[in-house]
């Protein structure tokens, strides 16, 4: 017999969606925030010569700056107010979460602080975001000013205005992401990155067809990239929906003359518990030290800094250094973020508290060890899957010199965020229908009492 949730899900239709007015407001709020973000990617910072900057950017567009430009929705190539995007916020989140596992006071806040501890760590993340944004924006302003012809009126005013504008843009996006998460639908930061990638996808497809028409990309290579992109999408959907379901049993207990319990349920463990966080974190860490490096590589460098162009070249798409470093960071963050979001000891303790147990496994420590054993092996599969999805298309695109907007990282983020957002919409619909059923039952109960 189907459960109540399954029956509600089966009855979801367009009529139910029309009645969910709160969900309408959430969706409209999310769309409005994303539109405001897209408008900001077209507003340039003051003092830049757009023609000279476009020429300077074109020489670096296939490297790490091109990847940064993809995540920012084209804001970097226009040097817009949202050029830093949410990358400083993501980098700050990485640092705070890492310190939350090794720094005792923050570890105590994370484990024992509850909601107040979580809010305190979030506040530390915001403060660190300001510091990182100031550092990155100052590096960008210095790099732009040191490149001949990019800045119309170099000087202190340009440095200050650029730092304030870029830092303010990042803080505004951070606030918008938090508002989308609380008042909209989906994860706000992920949706902002999603919107930037989706906005760049049509241009990437057009560039690929243009390269095929001019002969710089063969027809076979174009078909191979399209086939691989479709295969990657199917693989992402299959793996993101895959899970290991552990059987949980609850013993029977007697109260008076009645028996309670004896039920069974499942503890679902996703193969990819970390979601799209590993490639986003890995990309953010790769972009953090190289944000200004691409601009400095075009400037007149002193003798001691002549190694910068070589370092930039080693971080081009398809280069061995980029592939190795990117893959290693993805694997690391798969295991790290899984350990952050899922604690086997807490799960085992909650099962024991409510009388649940895994068949054949003693409650308590043995259950926690078994959950850790299963989760570790699932994470190995998940890390291998994410690494292959992100690196194989990148290698193919790097070999054929095709636009990397169709790479595995962008497809993983787009597909995963879409699935997560659709799931949240369905959850809101289920909650709305459930509330409607409760109201109907109360009305019927009131009529029966009369």
C-alpha positions in Angstrom: 0.0 0.0 0.0 1.3 3.4 -0.9 2.3 5.8 1.8 0.5 9.1 2.3 3.4 11.0 0.8 3.4 8.8 -2.3 -0.4 9.3 -2.7 0.1 13.0 -2.5 2.9 12.9 -5.0 0.7 10.9 -7.4 -2.0 13.5 -7.1 0.3 16.5 -8.0 -0.8 18.2 -11.1 -1.0 21.7 -12.7 -4.2 22.4 -10.7 -2.3 21.8 -7.4 0.5 24.1 -8.6 -2.0 26.9 -9.4 -3.4 26.8 -5.8 0.1 27.0 -4.2 0.2 30.8 -4.0 3.2 30.8 -1.6 5.2 28.7 -4.0 4.3 31.3 -6.8 5.7 34.0 -4.6 8.9 32.1 -3.9 9.4 31.3 -7.6 8.8 34.9 -8.6 11.2 36.2 -5.9 13.9 33.7 -7.2 13.4 34.8 -10.8 13.5 38.5 -9.8 16.8 38.1 -7.9 18.4 36.2 -10.8 17.3 38.8 -13.3 18.8 41.5 -11.1 22.0 39.5 -11.0 22.1 39.2 -14.8 21.5 42.9 -15.2 24.5 43.5 -12.9 26.8 41.4 -15.1 26.4 44.1 -17.8 27.2 47.1 -15.7 31.0 47.8 -16.0 33.1 49.3 -13.3 34.2 52.9 -14.0 37.5 53.9 -15.5 38.0 51.0 -17.9 38.7 51.3 -21.6 36.3 48.6 -23.0 38.1 48.2 -26.3 41.5 47.7 -24.8 40.2 45.5 -22.1 38.4 43.3 -24.6 41.7 42.8 -26.5 43.5 41.9 -23.3 40.9 39.5 -22.2 40.7 37.7 -25.5 44.4 36.6 -25.1 43.5 35.0 -21.8 39.9 33.8 -22.5 40.8 30.1 -23.0 42.6 29.9 -19.6 41.6 30.2 -16.0 40.1 33.6 -16.6 37.8 32.1 -19.2 36.6 29.6 -16.6 36.1 32.4 -14.1 34.2 34.3 -16.8 31.9 31.2 -17.3 31.0 31.0 -13.6 30.4 34.8 -13.5 28.0 34.7 -16.5 30.3 36.8 -18.7 30.9 39.5 -16.1 34.7 39.2 -16.3 34.9 39.9 -20.0 32.9 43.1 -19.5 34.7 43.8 -16.1 31.3 44.3 -14.5 30.4 45.0 -10.9 29.8 41.3 -10.4 33.1 40.2 -11.8 34.1 38.5 -8.6 30.8 36.7 -8.4 30.3 34.6 -5.3 33.8 33.0 -5.4 35.1 34.9 -2.4 32.1 33.7 -0.4 32.7 30.1 -1.5 36.4 30.4 -0.6 35.5 31.8 2.8 33.0 28.9 3.3 35.8 26.4 2.5 38.2 28.0 5.0 35.6 28.3 7.8 34.5 24.6 7.3 38.1 23.4 7.2 38.9 25.4 10.4 35.7 24.0 11.9 37.2 20.5 11.8 40.7 21.4 13.2 40.3 24.6 15.3 38.8 23.5 18.7 36.7 26.6 19.5 35.1 26.5 16.0 34.8 22.7 16.1 32.9 23.1 19.4 30.6 25.7 17.8 29.9 23.4 14.9 29.2 20.3 16.9 27.6 21.6 20.1 26.6 25.2 19.3 23.3 24.2 17.6 21.5 27.0 15.7 23.4 29.8 17.6 26.7 28.2 16.7 25.7 27.8 13.1 24.8 31.5 12.9 28.1 32.5 14.5 30.1 30.5 11.9 28.0 32.0 9.2 28.9 35.5 10.5 32.6 34.5 10.5 32.1 33.4 6.9 30.7 36.8 5.9 33.6 38.7 7.6 36.1 36.5 5.8 34.3 37.1 2.5 34.8 40.8 2.9 38.6 40.2 3.5 39.0 37.9 0.5 36.9 40.2 -1.7 39.0 43.2 -0.7 42.2 41.2 -1.4 41.1 39.9 -4.8 39.6 43.3 -6.0 42.8 45.1 -5.0 44.8 42.5 -6.9 42.6 43.0 -10.0 42.7 46.8 -9.7 46.5 46.7 -9.4 46.8 44.4 -12.4 44.5 46.5 -14.5 46.4 49.7 -13.7 49.8 48.1 -14.4 48.6 47.0 -17.9 49.2 49.9 -20.4 46.0 51.3 -21.9 43.4 49.4 -19.9 42.7 52.2 -17.4 41.6 55.6 -18.6 42.8 57.6 -15.6 45.2 55.5 -13.4 45.6 56.5 -9.8 44.4 56.2 -6.3 40.8 57.1 -7.2 40.7 54.2 -9.7 42.1 51.8 -7.1 39.6 52.8 -4.4 36.6 52.9 -6.7 37.4 49.5 -8.2 38.0 47.8 -4.8 34.7 49.3 -3.4 32.7 48.4 -6.5 33.9 44.8 -6.9 33.7 44.1 -3.1 30.3 45.6 -2.9 29.1 43.5 -5.9 30.3 40.3 -4.1 28.6 41.3 -0.9 25.4 42.1 -2.7 25.4 38.7 -4.4 26.1 37.0 -1.1 23.1 38.7 0.4 21.0 37.9 -2.7 22.0 34.2 -2.4 21.0 34.1 1.3 17.7 35.7 0.5 17.0 33.2 -2.3 17.7 30.3 0.0 15.3 31.6 2.7 12.6 33.3 0.7 12.9 31.6 -2.7 13.3 28.1 -4.1 16.6 26.3 -4.1 20.1 27.1 -2.9 20.8 30.7 -3.6 24.6 30.6 -4.2 24.2 27.5 -6.5 21.4 29.2 -8.5 23.6 32.3 -9.0 26.4 30.1 -10.5 23.8 28.1 -12.4 22.3 31.3 -13.9 25.8 32.4 -15.1 26.6 29.1 -16.7 23.2 28.8 -18.4 23.5 32.4 -19.8 26.8 31.4 -21.4 25.7 28.0 -22.8 24.0 29.3 -26.0 27.2 31.3 -26.9 29.3 28.2 -26.3 27.1 26.1 -28.7 27.2 28.9 -31.3 31.0 29.1 -31.0 31.3 25.4 -31.6 29.1 25.5 -34.7 31.1 28.5 -36.0 34.4 26.6 -35.5 32.9 23.7 -37.4 31.8 26.0 -40.2 35.3 27.6 -40.5 37.1 24.3 -40.4 38.9 24.8 -37.1 36.8 22.0 -35.6 36.0 18.9 -37.6 32.5 17.6 -37.9 33.5 14.4 -36.2 34.9 16.3 -33.2 31.6 18.3 -32.9 29.5 15.2 -33.0 31.8 13.6 -30.4 31.5 16.6 -28.1 27.7 16.6 -28.4 27.4 12.8 -27.9 29.7 13.1 -24.8 27.7 16.0 -23.4 24.4 14.0 -23.8 26.1 10.9 -22.2 27.4 13.1 -19.3 23.9 14.4 -18.7 22.4 10.9 -18.5 25.2 9.8 -16.2 24.7 12.7 -13.9 20.9 12.1 -13.6 21.5 8.4 -13.0 24.2 8.9 -10.4 22.5 11.8 -8.6 19.4 9.7 -8.1 21.3 6.6 -7.0 21.4 5.7 -3.4 22.2 2.8 -1.0 19.1 2.1 1.2 20.0 0.5 4.6 17.2 -1.4 6.2 16.2 0.0 9.7 14.0 -2.0 12.0 12.1 -0.8 15.1 11.2 -3.4 17.7 7.7 -4.1 18.9 6.7 -2.7 22.3 3.5 -3.3 24.4 1.6 -0.6 26.1 -1.4 -2.0 28.0 -3.2 -4.4 25.7 -1.9 -2.9 22.5 1.3 -3.5 20.5 3.2 -0.7 18.9 6.2 -0.6 16.7 7.6 -3.4 14.7 7.9 -1.2 11.6 10.7 -1.1 9.1 12.1 1.8 7.2 15.1 2.7 5.1 18.1 5.0 5.7 19.0 6.4 2.2 22.7 7.1 1.6 23.4 8.9 -1.7 26.3 7.8 -3.8 27.2 11.5 -4.3 26.5 13.0 -0.8 28.5 16.1 -1.5 26.5 17.2 -4.6 28.0 19.9 -6.8 30.1 21.3 -3.9 33.4 19.6 -4.8 33.8 21.0 -8.4 32.6 24.5 -7.2 35.1 24.5 -4.3 37.9 23.1 -6.4 37.2 25.8 -9.1 37.1 28.5 -6.4 40.5 27.5 -5.0 42.0 27.4 -8.5 40.6 30.8 -9.2 41.5 32.4 -5.9 45.3 32.7 -6.4 45.1 33.3 -10.2 42.4 36.0 -10.3 44.9 38.7 -10.9 47.6 36.5 -12.4 46.1 36.6 -15.9 46.1 40.4 -16.0 49.6 40.6 -14.5 50.8 38.3 -17.3 49.9 40.9 -19.9 51.7 43.7 -18.0 55.3 44.8 -18.0 56.7 42.5 -15.3 59.9 42.9 -13.4 62.7 40.3 -13.7 61.7 38.4 -10.5 58.1 37.9 -11.7 58.8 36.6 -15.2 57.6 33.1 -14.1 53.9 34.4 -14.0 53.1 33.8 -17.7 54.5 30.3 -17.4 52.3 29.6 -14.3 49.3 31.0 -16.1 50.0 28.8 -19.1 50.2 25.7 -16.9 46.7 26.3 -15.7 45.1 26.3 -19.1 42.2 23.9 -19.8 43.5 20.5 -20.9 47.0 21.1 -19.5 48.3 18.3 -17.2 48.9 20.6 -14.2 45.4 21.9 -14.4 43.9 18.4 -14.8 45.9 16.9 -11.9 45.3 19.7 -9.5 41.6 20.0 -10.4 41.0 16.3 -10.0 42.9 16.1 -6.7 40.9 19.0 -5.2 37.6 17.4 -6.4 38.4 14.1 -4.7 39.5 15.9 -1.5 36.3 17.9 -1.2 34.2 14.9 -2.0 35.4 13.2 1.2 35.7 16.4 3.2 32.2 17.8 2.5 30.7 14.3 3.0 32.2 14.2 6.5 30.8 17.6 7.2 27.2 16.9 6.1 26.9 13.3 7.4 28.1 12.3 10.9 27.9 8.5 11.4 28.1 8.8 15.1 25.2 11.2 15.4 23.1 9.1 13.0 23.8 6.0 15.0 22.9 7.8 18.2 19.6 9.0 16.8 18.7 5.5 15.7 19.5 4.1 19.1 17.5 6.9 20.8 14.4 6.1 18.8 14.8 2.3 19.1 15.9 1.7 15.6 18.7 -0.7 14.6 20.3 -2.2 11.5 19.7 -6.0 11.3 22.8 -7.9 12.4 24.6 -4.7 13.7 24.7 -3.8 17.4 23.4 -0.3 18.2 25.8 2.4 19.1 29.5 2.3 18.2 29.2 -0.8 15.9 26.4 0.9 13.9 28.5 4.1 13.6 31.4 2.1 12.3 29.2 0.2 9.8 27.7 3.5 8.5 31.2 5.0 8.1 32.3 1.8 6.3 29.4 2.0 3.8 29.6 5.8 3.4 33.4 5.7 2.7 32.9 3.2 -0.1 30.0 5.1 -1.5 32.1 8.3 -1.4 34.9 6.5 -3.4 32.4 5.8 -6.1 31.0 9.3 -6.0 34.4 10.9 -6.1 35.4 8.8 -9.1 32.1 9.7 -10.8 32.5 13.4 -10.3 36.1 13.4 -11.2 35.5 11.5 -14.5 32.5 13.8 -15.3 34.5 16.9 -14.8 37.8 15.8 -16.4 36.9 13.7 -19.4 35.0 16.4 -21.2 37.6 19.0 -20.2 40.3 16.8 -21.8 38.3 16.3 -25.0 37.5 20.0 -25.2 41.2 20.9 -24.5 42.4 18.5 -27.2 40.0 19.9 -29.8 40.3 23.5 -28.6 36.5 23.7 -28.4 34.6 26.1 -26.1 34.6 24.7 -22.5 31.1 26.0 -21.7 30.0 22.4 -22.6 32.5 20.9 -20.2 31.7 18.4 -17.5 31.9 20.9 -14.6 29.3 23.2 -16.1 27.0 20.3 -17.1 27.3 18.8 -13.6 26.3 22.1 -12.0 23.4 22.8 -14.4 21.9 19.3 -14.1 22.4 18.9 -10.4 21.0 22.4 -9.5 18.1 21.8 -11.8 17.3 18.5 -10.1 17.7 20.0 -6.6 15.4 23.0 -7.5 12.7 20.7 -9.0 12.9 18.5 -5.9 12.4 21.6 -3.6 9.4 22.7 -5.7 7.8 19.3 -5.4 8.4 19.4 -1.6 6.6 22.8 -1.4 3.7 21.3 -3.4 3.5 18.3 -1.1 3.6 20.5 1.9 0.8 22.7 0.4 -1.3 19.6 -0.4 -0.7 18.2 3.1 -1.8 21.5 4.7 -4.9 21.4 2.5 -5.8 17.9 3.7 -5.4 18.9 7.3 -7.7 21.9 6.9 -10.3 19.7 5.1 -10.2 17.1 7.9 -10.6 19.8 10.6 -13.6 21.2 8.7 -15.2 17.8 8.5 -14.5 17.2 12.2 -16.1 20.5 13.1 -19.2 19.6 11.0 -19.5 16.2 12.6 -19.3 17.7 16.1 -22.3 20.0 15.2 
